[in-house]
């Protein structure tokens, strides 16, 4: 579930979902992730719940982000990480219509051809 009171739990924050530490937690230290967090005014803290995404394409080459709900924690000096809840990753196209609509407010390019 990516909604809370009909709103996304957080704006979608880009992260390289394949870039993990030895405990399979997603590292949040890339420049693009930091810039995305700044854009939305998000300050990382232990226990913060984030909606993370990484770009992907469907079989027809239409944009269909992979998303995950994750809990943020401080791993060691200089490194924030996020543990995906239940290890569940989904494509936006797999979400309910209501969730897709809320997500598209931030990422309107979903379902469009890669340009």
Backbone atoms as SQL, in Angstrom:
CREATE TABLE atoms (id INTEGER PRIMARY KEY, chain TEXT, resi INTEGER, resn TEXT, atom TEXT, x REAL, y REAL, z REAL);
INSERT INTO atoms VALUES
  (1, 'A', 1, 'UNK', 'N', 0.854, -1.181, 0.000),
  (2, 'A', 1, 'UNK', 'CA', 0.000, 0.000, 0.000),
  (3, 'A', 1, 'UNK', 'C', 0.893, 1.236, 0.000),
  (4, 'A', 2, 'UNK', 'N', 0.717, 2.074, -1.007),
  (5, 'A', 2, 'UNK', 'CA', 1.554, 3.266, -1.104),
  (6, 'A', 2, 'UNK', 'C', 0.799, 4.534, -0.717),
  (7, 'A', 3, 'UNK', 'N', -0.477, 4.375, -0.348),
  (8, 'A', 3, 'UNK', 'CA', -1.293, 5.526, 0.011),
  (9, 'A', 3, 'UNK', 'C', -1.568, 5.566, 1.508),
  (10, 'A', 4, 'UNK', 'N', -1.686, 6.794, 2.009),
  (11, 'A', 4, 'UNK', 'CA', -2.131, 7.046, 3.378),
  (12, 'A', 4, 'UNK', 'C', -3.103, 8.211, 3.263),
  (13, 'A', 5, 'UNK', 'N', -4.348, 8.004, 3.633),
  (14, 'A', 5, 'UNK', 'CA', -5.375, 9.040, 3.513),
  (15, 'A', 5, 'UNK', 'C', -5.463, 9.577, 2.085),
  (16, 'A', 6, 'UNK', 'N', -5.449, 8.691, 1.111),
  (17, 'A', 6, 'UNK', 'CA', -5.568, 9.009, -0.320),
  (18, 'A', 6, 'UNK', 'C', -4.382, 9.776, -0.899),
  (19, 'A', 7, 'UNK', 'N', -3.306, 9.918, -0.137),
  (20, 'A', 7, 'UNK', 'CA', -2.090, 10.578, -0.619),
  (21, 'A', 7, 'UNK', 'C', -0.946, 9.573, -0.564),
  (22, 'A', 8, 'UNK', 'N', 0.056, 9.765, -1.422),
  (23, 'A', 8, 'UNK', 'CA', 1.241, 8.908, -1.354),
  (24, 'A', 8, 'UNK', 'C', 1.906, 9.056, 0.007),
  (25, 'A', 9, 'UNK', 'N', 2.528, 7.987, 0.494),
  (26, 'A', 9, 'UNK', 'CA', 3.203, 8.062, 1.798),
  (27, 'A', 9, 'UNK', 'C', 4.367, 9.042, 1.771),
  (28, 'A', 10, 'UNK', 'N', 4.923, 9.268, 0.583),
  (29, 'A', 10, 'UNK', 'CA', 5.930, 10.308, 0.362),
  (30, 'A', 10, 'UNK', 'C', 5.967, 10.563, -1.138),
  (31, 'A', 11, 'UNK', 'N', 6.508, 11.693, -1.550),
  (32, 'A', 11, 'UNK', 'CA', 6.733, 11.836, -2.990),
  (33, 'A', 11, 'UNK', 'C', 7.665, 10.707, -3.441),
  (34, 'A', 12, 'UNK', 'N', 7.550, 10.238, -4.671),
  (35, 'A', 12, 'UNK', 'CA', 8.459, 9.193, -5.144),
  (36, 'A', 12, 'UNK', 'C', 9.894, 9.734, -5.183),
  (37, 'A', 13, 'UNK', 'N', 10.786, 9.028, -4.534),
  (38, 'A', 13, 'UNK', 'CA', 12.194, 9.422, -4.467),
  (39, 'A', 13, 'UNK', 'C', 13.003, 8.425, -5.279),
  (40, 'A', 14, 'UNK', 'N', 13.783, 8.939, -6.241),
  (41, 'A', 14, 'UNK', 'CA', 14.591, 8.049, -7.064),
  (42, 'A', 14, 'UNK', 'C', 15.732, 7.450, -6.246),
  (43, 'A', 15, 'UNK', 'N', 15.964, 6.165, -6.455),
  (44, 'A', 15, 'UNK', 'CA', 17.117, 5.466, -5.880),
  (45, 'A', 15, 'UNK', 'C', 17.481, 4.326, -6.820),
  (46, 'A', 16, 'UNK', 'N', 18.743, 3.984, -6.835),
  (47, 'A', 16, 'UNK', 'CA', 19.178, 2.813, -7.596),
  (48, 'A', 16, 'UNK', 'C', 18.809, 1.606, -6.741),
  (49, 'A', 17, 'UNK', 'N', 17.696, 0.969, -7.062),
  (50, 'A', 17, 'UNK', 'CA', 17.168, -0.113, -6.226),
  (51, 'A', 17, 'UNK', 'C', 18.053, -1.349, -6.208),
  (52, 'A', 18, 'UNK', 'N', 18.989, -1.436, -7.129),
  (53, 'A', 18, 'UNK', 'CA', 19.905, -2.577, -7.161),
  (54, 'A', 18, 'UNK', 'C', 21.181, -2.310, -6.371),
  (55, 'A', 19, 'UNK', 'N', 21.353, -1.093, -5.886),
  (56, 'A', 19, 'UNK', 'CA', 22.581, -0.709, -5.173),
  (57, 'A', 19, 'UNK', 'C', 22.346, -0.864, -3.670),
  (58, 'A', 20, 'UNK', 'N', 22.745, -2.014, -3.149),
  (59, 'A', 20, 'UNK', 'CA', 22.446, -2.349, -1.755),
  (60, 'A', 20, 'UNK', 'C', 23.710, -2.631, -0.960),
  (61, 'A', 21, 'UNK', 'N', 23.553, -2.612, 0.358),
  (62, 'A', 21, 'UNK', 'CA', 24.653, -2.996, 1.234),
  (63, 'A', 21, 'UNK', 'C', 24.593, -4.504, 1.492),
  (64, 'A', 22, 'UNK', 'N', 25.441, -4.995, 2.377),
  (65, 'A', 22, 'UNK', 'CA', 25.514, -6.436, 2.647),
  (66, 'A', 22, 'UNK', 'C', 24.253, -6.985, 3.315),
  (67, 'A', 23, 'UNK', 'N', 23.381, -6.102, 3.808),
  (68, 'A', 23, 'UNK', 'CA', 22.119, -6.533, 4.420),
  (69, 'A', 23, 'UNK', 'C', 20.932, -6.327, 3.478),
  (70, 'A', 24, 'UNK', 'N', 21.220, -6.071, 2.205),
  (71, 'A', 24, 'UNK', 'CA', 20.204, -5.880, 1.162),
  (72, 'A', 24, 'UNK', 'C', 19.382, -4.611, 1.351),
  (73, 'A', 25, 'UNK', 'N', 19.934, -3.633, 2.069),
  (74, 'A', 25, 'UNK', 'CA', 19.275, -2.342, 2.226),
  (75, 'A', 25, 'UNK', 'C', 19.747, -1.420, 1.102),
  (76, 'A', 26, 'UNK', 'N', 18.840, -0.640, 0.565),
  (77, 'A', 26, 'UNK', 'CA', 19.166, 0.257, -0.541),
  (78, 'A', 26, 'UNK', 'C', 19.957, 1.447, -0.011),
  (79, 'A', 27, 'UNK', 'N', 21.085, 1.717, -0.661),
  (80, 'A', 27, 'UNK', 'CA', 21.914, 2.856, -0.279),
  (81, 'A', 27, 'UNK', 'C', 21.307, 4.139, -0.840),
  (82, 'A', 28, 'UNK', 'N', 21.258, 5.170, -0.004),
  (83, 'A', 28, 'UNK', 'CA', 20.627, 6.430, -0.394),
  (84, 'A', 28, 'UNK', 'C', 21.656, 7.554, -0.550),
  (85, 'A', 29, 'UNK', 'N', 22.873, 7.216, -0.956),
  (86, 'A', 29, 'UNK', 'CA', 23.932, 8.215, -0.982),
  (87, 'A', 29, 'UNK', 'C', 24.314, 8.727, -2.370),
  (88, 'A', 30, 'UNK', 'N', 23.556, 8.394, -3.396),
  (89, 'A', 30, 'UNK', 'CA', 23.871, 8.903, -4.730),
  (90, 'A', 30, 'UNK', 'C', 23.400, 10.357, -4.869),
  (91, 'A', 31, 'UNK', 'N', 24.103, 11.105, -5.701),
  (92, 'A', 31, 'UNK', 'CA', 23.801, 12.526, -5.899),
  (93, 'A', 31, 'UNK', 'C', 22.353, 12.731, -6.340),
  (94, 'A', 32, 'UNK', 'N', 21.895, 11.943, -7.302),
  (95, 'A', 32, 'UNK', 'CA', 20.525, 12.109, -7.814),
  (96, 'A', 32, 'UNK', 'C', 19.485, 11.868, -6.723),
  (97, 'A', 33, 'UNK', 'N', 19.749, 10.922, -5.832),
  (98, 'A', 33, 'UNK', 'CA', 18.832, 10.671, -4.712),
  (99, 'A', 33, 'UNK', 'C', 18.820, 11.872, -3.781),
  (100, 'A', 34, 'UNK', 'N', 20.004, 12.388, -3.470),
  (101, 'A', 34, 'UNK', 'CA', 20.106, 13.570, -2.588),
  (102, 'A', 34, 'UNK', 'C', 19.366, 14.763, -3.179),
  (103, 'A', 35, 'UNK', 'N', 19.529, 14.979, -4.481),
  (104, 'A', 35, 'UNK', 'CA', 18.856, 16.094, -5.142),
  (105, 'A', 35, 'UNK', 'C', 17.345, 15.911, -5.128),
  (106, 'A', 36, 'UNK', 'N', 16.883, 14.681, -5.329),
  (107, 'A', 36, 'UNK', 'CA', 15.456, 14.390, -5.290),
  (108, 'A', 36, 'UNK', 'C', 14.891, 14.666, -3.896),
  (109, 'A', 37, 'UNK', 'N', 15.607, 14.244, -2.872),
  (110, 'A', 37, 'UNK', 'CA', 15.176, 14.507, -1.495),
  (111, 'A', 37, 'UNK', 'C', 15.097, 16.005, -1.232),
  (112, 'A', 38, 'UNK', 'N', 16.104, 16.762, -1.687),
  (113, 'A', 38, 'UNK', 'CA', 16.106, 18.221, -1.521),
  (114, 'A', 38, 'UNK', 'C', 14.927, 18.864, -2.234),
  (115, 'A', 39, 'UNK', 'N', 14.638, 18.402, -3.441),
  (116, 'A', 39, 'UNK', 'CA', 13.525, 18.951, -4.218),
  (117, 'A', 39, 'UNK', 'C', 12.227, 18.885, -3.428),
  (118, 'A', 40, 'UNK', 'N', 12.017, 17.795, -2.716),
  (119, 'A', 40, 'UNK', 'CA', 10.782, 17.606, -1.954),
  (120, 'A', 40, 'UNK', 'C', 10.892, 18.046, -0.501),
  (121, 'A', 41, 'UNK', 'N', 12.049, 18.558, -0.100),
  (122, 'A', 41, 'UNK', 'CA', 12.223, 19.008, 1.277),
  (123, 'A', 41, 'UNK', 'C', 12.218, 17.878, 2.283),
  (124, 'A', 42, 'UNK', 'N', 12.639, 16.706, 1.858),
  (125, 'A', 42, 'UNK', 'CA', 12.653, 15.541, 2.749),
  (126, 'A', 42, 'UNK', 'C', 13.995, 15.469, 3.469),
  (127, 'A', 43, 'UNK', 'N', 13.942, 15.386, 4.784),
  (128, 'A', 43, 'UNK', 'CA', 15.132, 15.217, 5.609),
  (129, 'A', 43, 'UNK', 'C', 15.109, 13.781, 6.138),
  (130, 'A', 44, 'UNK', 'N', 16.168, 13.042, 5.856),
  (131, 'A', 44, 'UNK', 'CA', 16.218, 11.638, 6.286),
  (132, 'A', 44, 'UNK', 'C', 16.350, 11.543, 7.792),
  (133, 'A', 45, 'UNK', 'N', 15.663, 10.558, 8.367),
  (134, 'A', 45, 'UNK', 'CA', 15.767, 10.259, 9.793),
  (135, 'A', 45, 'UNK', 'C', 15.391, 8.801, 9.992),
  (136, 'A', 46, 'UNK', 'N', 15.874, 8.232, 11.078),
  (137, 'A', 46, 'UNK', 'CA', 15.561, 6.831, 11.380),
  (138, 'A', 46, 'UNK', 'C', 14.053, 6.631, 11.454),
  (139, 'A', 47, 'UNK', 'N', 13.582, 5.580, 10.780),
  (140, 'A', 47, 'UNK', 'CA', 12.170, 5.229, 10.829),
  (141, 'A', 47, 'UNK', 'C', 11.299, 5.909, 9.789),
  (142, 'A', 48, 'UNK', 'N', 11.868, 6.847, 9.036),
  (143, 'A', 48, 'UNK', 'CA', 11.091, 7.530, 7.996),
  (144, 'A', 48, 'UNK', 'C', 10.677, 6.533, 6.917),
  (145, 'A', 49, 'UNK', 'N', 9.424, 6.597, 6.511),
  (146, 'A', 49, 'UNK', 'CA', 8.913, 5.720, 5.459),
  (147, 'A', 49, 'UNK', 'C', 8.948, 6.494, 4.142),
  (148, 'A', 50, 'UNK', 'N', 9.594, 5.903, 3.137),
  (149, 'A', 50, 'UNK', 'CA', 9.720, 6.532, 1.824),
  (150, 'A', 50, 'UNK', 'C', 9.175, 5.625, 0.737),
  (151, 'A', 51, 'UNK', 'N', 8.670, 6.258, -0.312),
  (152, 'A', 51, 'UNK', 'CA', 8.310, 5.553, -1.535),
  (153, 'A', 51, 'UNK', 'C', 9.483, 5.745, -2.492),
  (154, 'A', 52, 'UNK', 'N', 10.227, 4.678, -2.756),
  (155, 'A', 52, 'UNK', 'CA', 11.382, 4.735, -3.645),
  (156, 'A', 52, 'UNK', 'C', 10.999, 4.207, -5.018),
  (157, 'A', 53, 'UNK', 'N', 11.676, 4.732, -6.052),
  (158, 'A', 53, 'UNK', 'CA', 11.435, 4.216, -7.396),
  (159, 'A', 53, 'UNK', 'C', 12.725, 4.177, -8.191),
  (160, 'A', 54, 'UNK', 'N', 12.694, 3.359, -9.219),
  (161, 'A', 54, 'UNK', 'CA', 13.760, 3.311, -10.213),
  (162, 'A', 54, 'UNK', 'C', 13.055, 3.147, -11.556),
  (163, 'A', 55, 'UNK', 'N', 13.606, 3.790, -12.575),
  (164, 'A', 55, 'UNK', 'CA', 12.981, 3.727, -13.885),
  (165, 'A', 55, 'UNK', 'C', 13.063, 2.311, -14.457),
  (166, 'A', 56, 'UNK', 'N', 12.001, 1.924, -15.147),
  (167, 'A', 56, 'UNK', 'CA', 11.960, 0.647, -15.837),
  (168, 'A', 56, 'UNK', 'C', 11.006, 0.798, -17.019),
  (169, 'A', 57, 'UNK', 'N', 11.008, -0.191, -17.888),
  (170, 'A', 57, 'UNK', 'CA', 10.133, -0.208, -19.056),
  (171, 'A', 57, 'UNK', 'C', 9.321, -1.489, -19.076),
  (172, 'A', 58, 'UNK', 'N', 8.124, -1.413, -19.631),
  (173, 'A', 58, 'UNK', 'CA', 7.334, -2.632, -19.788),
  (174, 'A', 58, 'UNK', 'C', 7.702, -3.301, -21.114),
  (175, 'A', 59, 'UNK', 'N', 6.988, -4.349, -21.477),
  (176, 'A', 59, 'UNK', 'CA', 7.294, -5.104, -22.699),
  (177, 'A', 59, 'UNK', 'C', 7.099, -4.293, -23.980),
  (178, 'A', 60, 'UNK', 'N', 6.299, -3.225, -23.892),
  (179, 'A', 60, 'UNK', 'CA', 6.049, -2.368, -25.051),
  (180, 'A', 60, 'UNK', 'C', 6.946, -1.121, -25.042),
  (181, 'A', 61, 'UNK', 'N', 7.940, -1.108, -24.191),
  (182, 'A', 61, 'UNK', 'CA', 8.897, 0.003, -24.065),
  (183, 'A', 61, 'UNK', 'C', 8.232, 1.280, -23.545),
  (184, 'A', 62, 'UNK', 'N', 7.202, 1.117, -22.724),
  (185, 'A', 62, 'UNK', 'CA', 6.567, 2.251, -22.064),
  (186, 'A', 62, 'UNK', 'C', 7.126, 2.356, -20.650),
  (187, 'A', 63, 'UNK', 'N', 7.278, 3.579, -20.159),
  (188, 'A', 63, 'UNK', 'CA', 7.847, 3.793, -18.826),
  (189, 'A', 63, 'UNK', 'C', 6.920, 3.194, -17.771),
  (190, 'A', 64, 'UNK', 'N', 7.485, 2.354, -16.912),
  (191, 'A', 64, 'UNK', 'CA', 6.742, 1.668, -15.857),
  (192, 'A', 64, 'UNK', 'C', 7.682, 1.477, -14.670),
  (193, 'A', 65, 'UNK', 'N', 7.782, 2.506, -13.832),
  (194, 'A', 65, 'UNK', 'CA', 8.723, 2.485, -12.717),
  (195, 'A', 65, 'UNK', 'C', 8.544, 1.269, -11.812),
  (196, 'A', 66, 'UNK', 'N', 9.654, 0.817, -11.254),
  (197, 'A', 66, 'UNK', 'CA', 9.642, -0.161, -10.174),
  (198, 'A', 66, 'UNK', 'C', 9.621, 0.647, -8.883),
  (199, 'A', 67, 'UNK', 'N', 8.736, 0.293, -7.968),
  (200, 'A', 67, 'UNK', 'CA', 8.615, 1.037, -6.718),
  (201, 'A', 67, 'UNK', 'C', 8.693, 0.104, -5.519),
  (202, 'A', 68, 'UNK', 'N', 9.008, 0.696, -4.376),
  (203, 'A', 68, 'UNK', 'CA', 9.037, -0.051, -3.117),
  (204, 'A', 68, 'UNK', 'C', 8.843, 0.930, -1.968),
  (205, 'A', 69, 'UNK', 'N', 8.148, 0.488, -0.954),
  (206, 'A', 69, 'UNK', 'CA', 8.030, 1.254, 0.284),
  (207, 'A', 69, 'UNK', 'C', 9.154, 0.775, 1.193),
  (208, 'A', 70, 'UNK', 'N', 9.925, 1.728, 1.725),
  (209, 'A', 70, 'UNK', 'CA', 11.094, 1.363, 2.521),
  (210, 'A', 70, 'UNK', 'C', 11.203, 2.235, 3.762),
  (211, 'A', 71, 'UNK', 'N', 11.849, 1.676, 4.771),
  (212, 'A', 71, 'UNK', 'CA', 12.077, 2.379, 6.033),
  (213, 'A', 71, 'UNK', 'C', 13.547, 2.783, 6.103),
  (214, 'A', 72, 'UNK', 'N', 13.782, 4.058, 6.363),
  (215, 'A', 72, 'UNK', 'CA', 15.127, 4.632, 6.392),
  (216, 'A', 72, 'UNK', 'C', 15.814, 4.362, 7.732),
  (217, 'A', 73, 'UNK', 'N', 17.116, 4.112, 7.656),
  (218, 'A', 73, 'UNK', 'CA', 17.934, 4.015, 8.873),
  (219, 'A', 73, 'UNK', 'C', 19.352, 4.486, 8.568),
  (220, 'A', 74, 'UNK', 'N', 20.051, 4.856, 9.624),
  (221, 'A', 74, 'UNK', 'CA', 21.433, 5.319, 9.542),
  (222, 'A', 74, 'UNK', 'C', 22.320, 4.092, 9.667),
  (223, 'A', 75, 'UNK', 'N', 23.085, 3.776, 8.634),
  (224, 'A', 75, 'UNK', 'CA', 23.901, 2.558, 8.640),
  (225, 'A', 75, 'UNK', 'C', 25.239, 2.797, 9.336),
  (226, 'A', 76, 'UNK', 'N', 25.917, 3.861, 8.953),
  (227, 'A', 76, 'UNK', 'CA', 27.179, 4.268, 9.564),
  (228, 'A', 76, 'UNK', 'C', 27.470, 5.673, 9.070),
  (229, 'A', 77, 'UNK', 'N', 28.474, 6.339, 9.618),
  (230, 'A', 77, 'UNK', 'CA', 28.722, 7.737, 9.218),
  (231, 'A', 77, 'UNK', 'C', 28.735, 7.929, 7.703),
  (232, 'A', 78, 'UNK', 'N', 27.866, 8.813, 7.267),
  (233, 'A', 78, 'UNK', 'CA', 27.803, 9.151, 5.853),
  (234, 'A', 78, 'UNK', 'C', 26.911, 8.271, 5.012),
  (235, 'A', 79, 'UNK', 'N', 26.224, 7.310, 5.616),
  (236, 'A', 79, 'UNK', 'CA', 25.401, 6.416, 4.797),
  (237, 'A', 79, 'UNK', 'C', 24.026, 6.167, 5.399),
  (238, 'A', 80, 'UNK', 'N', 23.029, 6.674, 4.693),
  (239, 'A', 80, 'UNK', 'CA', 21.645, 6.330, 4.986),
  (240, 'A', 80, 'UNK', 'C', 21.256, 5.178, 4.078),
  (241, 'A', 81, 'UNK', 'N', 20.447, 4.280, 4.592),
  (242, 'A', 81, 'UNK', 'CA', 19.959, 3.143, 3.815),
  (243, 'A', 81, 'UNK', 'C', 18.453, 3.027, 4.024),
  (244, 'A', 82, 'UNK', 'N', 17.815, 2.227, 3.175),
  (245, 'A', 82, 'UNK', 'CA', 16.378, 2.005, 3.294),
  (246, 'A', 82, 'UNK', 'C', 16.080, 0.522, 3.107),
  (247, 'A', 83, 'UNK', 'N', 15.371, -0.038, 4.057),
  (248, 'A', 83, 'UNK', 'CA', 14.990, -1.448, 3.996),
  (249, 'A', 83, 'UNK', 'C', 13.585, -1.559, 3.418),
  (250, 'A', 84, 'UNK', 'N', 13.465, -2.302, 2.339),
  (251, 'A', 84, 'UNK', 'CA', 12.181, -2.458, 1.659),
  (252, 'A', 84, 'UNK', 'C', 11.254, -3.311, 2.528),
  (253, 'A', 85, 'UNK', 'N', 10.060, -2.788, 2.787),
  (254, 'A', 85, 'UNK', 'CA', 9.102, -3.492, 3.626),
  (255, 'A', 85, 'UNK', 'C', 8.657, -4.785, 2.961),
  (256, 'A', 86, 'UNK', 'N', 8.907, -5.876, 3.638),
  (257, 'A', 86, 'UNK', 'CA', 8.513, -7.190, 3.143),
  (258, 'A', 86, 'UNK', 'C', 9.280, -7.617, 1.900),
  (259, 'A', 87, 'UNK', 'N', 10.288, -6.854, 1.509),
  (260, 'A', 87, 'UNK', 'CA', 11.050, -7.184, 0.311),
  (261, 'A', 87, 'UNK', 'C', 10.226, -7.099, -0.968),
  (262, 'A', 88, 'UNK', 'N', 9.135, -6.315, -0.928),
  (263, 'A', 88, 'UNK', 'CA', 8.198, -6.259, -2.053),
  (264, 'A', 88, 'UNK', 'C', 8.511, -5.085, -2.983),
  (265, 'A', 89, 'UNK', 'N', 8.753, -5.413, -4.237),
  (266, 'A', 89, 'UNK', 'CA', 8.931, -4.438, -5.306),
  (267, 'A', 89, 'UNK', 'C', 7.781, -4.637, -6.282),
  (268, 'A', 90, 'UNK', 'N', 7.244, -3.531, -6.819),
  (269, 'A', 90, 'UNK', 'CA', 6.137, -3.612, -7.777),
  (270, 'A', 90, 'UNK', 'C', 6.386, -2.638, -8.915),
  (271, 'A', 91, 'UNK', 'N', 5.751, -2.909, -10.029),
  (272, 'A', 91, 'UNK', 'CA', 5.692, -1.921, -11.101),
  (273, 'A', 91, 'UNK', 'C', 4.470, -1.041, -10.862),
  (274, 'A', 92, 'UNK', 'N', 4.546, 0.194, -11.290),
  (275, 'A', 92, 'UNK', 'CA', 3.409, 1.095, -11.132),
  (276, 'A', 92, 'UNK', 'C', 2.172, 0.507, -11.811),
  (277, 'A', 93, 'UNK', 'N', 2.363, -0.157, -12.944),
  (278, 'A', 93, 'UNK', 'CA', 1.222, -0.749, -13.658),
  (279, 'A', 93, 'UNK', 'C', 0.513, -1.840, -12.849),
  (280, 'A', 94, 'UNK', 'N', 1.160, -2.362, -11.804),
  (281, 'A', 94, 'UNK', 'CA', 0.546, -3.387, -10.954),
  (282, 'A', 94, 'UNK', 'C', -0.281, -2.792, -9.815),
  (283, 'A', 95, 'UNK', 'N', -0.230, -1.474, -9.664),
  (284, 'A', 95, 'UNK', 'CA', -0.961, -0.815, -8.585),
  (285, 'A', 95, 'UNK', 'C', -2.437, -0.670, -8.933),
  (286, 'A', 96, 'UNK', 'N', -3.241, -0.441, -7.903),
  (287, 'A', 96, 'UNK', 'CA', -4.655, -0.126, -8.123),
  (288, 'A', 96, 'UNK', 'C', -4.755, 1.225, -8.835),
  (289, 'A', 97, 'UNK', 'N', -5.844, 1.461, -9.535),
  (290, 'A', 97, 'UNK', 'CA', -6.037, 2.698, -10.308),
  (291, 'A', 97, 'UNK', 'C', -5.840, 3.942, -9.444),
  (292, 'A', 98, 'UNK', 'N', -6.387, 3.916, -8.244),
  (293, 'A', 98, 'UNK', 'CA', -6.275, 5.053, -7.322),
  (294, 'A', 98, 'UNK', 'C', -4.809, 5.342, -6.988),
  (295, 'A', 99, 'UNK', 'N', -4.025, 4.279, -6.772),
  (296, 'A', 99, 'UNK', 'CA', -2.608, 4.451, -6.463),
  (297, 'A', 99, 'UNK', 'C', -1.837, 4.952, -7.686),
  (298, 'A', 100, 'UNK', 'N', -2.163, 4.408, -8.859),
  (299, 'A', 100, 'UNK', 'CA', -1.518, 4.866, -10.084),
  (300, 'A', 100, 'UNK', 'C', -1.770, 6.352, -10.311),
  (301, 'A', 101, 'UNK', 'N', -2.993, 6.791, -10.104),
  (302, 'A', 101, 'UNK', 'CA', -3.339, 8.198, -10.302),
  (303, 'A', 101, 'UNK', 'C', -2.547, 9.097, -9.353),
  (304, 'A', 102, 'UNK', 'N', -2.434, 8.696, -8.093),
  (305, 'A', 102, 'UNK', 'CA', -1.670, 9.487, -7.120),
  (306, 'A', 102, 'UNK', 'C', -0.198, 9.544, -7.508),
  (307, 'A', 103, 'UNK', 'N', 0.339, 8.431, -7.984),
  (308, 'A', 103, 'UNK', 'CA', 1.742, 8.364, -8.390),
  (309, 'A', 103, 'UNK', 'C', 2.003, 9.248, -9.611),
  (310, 'A', 104, 'UNK', 'N', 1.079, 9.225, -10.560),
  (311, 'A', 104, 'UNK', 'CA', 1.244, 10.005, -11.803),
  (312, 'A', 104, 'UNK', 'C', 1.260, 11.511, -11.562),
  (313, 'A', 105, 'UNK', 'N', 0.742, 11.963, -10.434),
  (314, 'A', 105, 'UNK', 'CA', 0.817, 13.398, -10.125),
  (315, 'A', 105, 'UNK', 'C', 2.264, 13.850, -10.005),
  (316, 'A', 106, 'UNK', 'N', 3.129, 12.930, -9.588),
  (317, 'A', 106, 'UNK', 'CA', 4.560, 13.227, -9.463),
  (318, 'A', 106, 'UNK', 'C', 5.340, 12.773, -10.686),
  (319, 'A', 107, 'UNK', 'N', 4.901, 11.700, -11.325),
  (320, 'A', 107, 'UNK', 'CA', 5.632, 11.107, -12.460),
  (321, 'A', 107, 'UNK', 'C', 4.663, 10.915, -13.634),
  (322, 'A', 108, 'UNK', 'N', 4.251, 12.022, -14.284),
  (323, 'A', 108, 'UNK', 'CA', 3.253, 11.924, -15.352),
  (324, 'A', 108, 'UNK', 'C', 3.717, 11.147, -16.579),
  (325, 'A', 109, 'UNK', 'N', 5.001, 10.891, -16.693),
  (326, 'A', 109, 'UNK', 'CA', 5.519, 10.171, -17.858),
  (327, 'A', 109, 'UNK', 'C', 5.241, 8.669, -17.801),
  (328, 'A', 110, 'UNK', 'N', 4.700, 8.177, -16.696),
  (329, 'A', 110, 'UNK', 'CA', 4.383, 6.754, -16.586),
  (330, 'A', 110, 'UNK', 'C', 3.415, 6.371, -17.703),
  (331, 'A', 111, 'UNK', 'N', 3.732, 5.262, -18.385),
  (332, 'A', 111, 'UNK', 'CA', 2.892, 4.764, -19.461),
  (333, 'A', 111, 'UNK', 'C', 3.158, 5.416, -20.811),
  (334, 'A', 112, 'UNK', 'N', 4.172, 6.273, -20.872),
  (335, 'A', 112, 'UNK', 'CA', 4.523, 6.913, -22.147),
  (336, 'A', 112, 'UNK', 'C', 5.779, 6.266, -22.705),
  (337, 'A', 113, 'UNK', 'N', 5.993, 6.395, -24.005),
  (338, 'A', 113, 'UNK', 'CA', 7.197, 5.802, -24.597),
  (339, 'A', 113, 'UNK', 'C', 8.471, 6.466, -24.089),
  (340, 'A', 114, 'UNK', 'N', 9.514, 5.685, -23.997),
  (341, 'A', 114, 'UNK', 'CA', 10.818, 6.219, -23.641),
  (342, 'A', 114, 'UNK', 'C', 11.286, 7.106, -24.776),
  (343, 'A', 115, 'UNK', 'N', 11.698, 8.316, -24.461),
  (344, 'A', 115, 'UNK', 'CA', 12.133, 9.221, -25.539),
  (345, 'A', 115, 'UNK', 'C', 13.624, 9.392, -25.581);
